[in-house]
Amino acid sequence: MLPSISQTHYQRKEKGEVGITDKEWERIAKLLEVDIEEIKENSEPTNVMQNFDNSSGNFGNNSNNYYNVPEFLLETQKDYITLLKEKNERLKKENQNLKEENNLLKSQK
């Protein structure tokens, strides 16, 4: 069981303002049933500088952090997206059938 932390502290961890301890990485890896090396971030994230902000037209030093995502999480998300696309298509067809049925009923009145 993971100890409780405040929402603010959790958000700071998500933003990278507060580091994740080795013990926390171990617990997360255990919960996800993966090796810690698959999910643990480097001590220093890769920073990419963006030199132009299109929304304001101003030059600046915006920093984005990029992290490795375990492959099994990406595959799970891809499968879920495929499932949602299939469901969306089924619902579109069902909606079209209902519209046609509704038009037919209206024309019979």
HELIX and SHEET records of a PDB file:
HELIX    1   1 GLN A    7  LYS A   15  1                                   9    
HELIX    2   2 ASP A   22  LEU A   32  1                                  11    
HELIX    3   3 ILE A   36  ILE A   39  1                                   4    
HELIX    4   4 GLU A   71  GLN A  108  1                                  38    
SHEET    1   A 2 THR A  46  ASP A  53  0                                        
SHEET    2   A 2 ASN A  58  TYR A  66 -1                                        
END                                                                             
